């Protein structure tokens, strides 16, 4: 498996572990996948997912708590269905940010604030 594919797989692993009712930031996902500073790359991966993917892409938002996906309405609806409060295009990271103790394959816990 190429290095790029391994990195994509780590991102997918992290996102797949975000529980319903929680969100993570692009930067948080990158950090947890040991790809510090690659938040935009995480966004690019998500933008290339196939339609109908089972990966909970909607649980990933910007570091300011904003929904930045071009399909804001779909992401907003999915988050609300999981009990996440969305005001316009924002989610309270203080209330809904995922903060796991353990991640797949020993990936480190995020300390992003």
Secondary structure, DSSP 8 states (H G I E B T S, - for coil): --HHHHHHHHHHHHHHHS-TT-BEEHHHHHHHTT-TT-HHHHHHHHHT--TT--S-GGGEE-TTSB--SS-HHHHHHHHHHTT--EETTEE-HHHHB---S--GGG-------
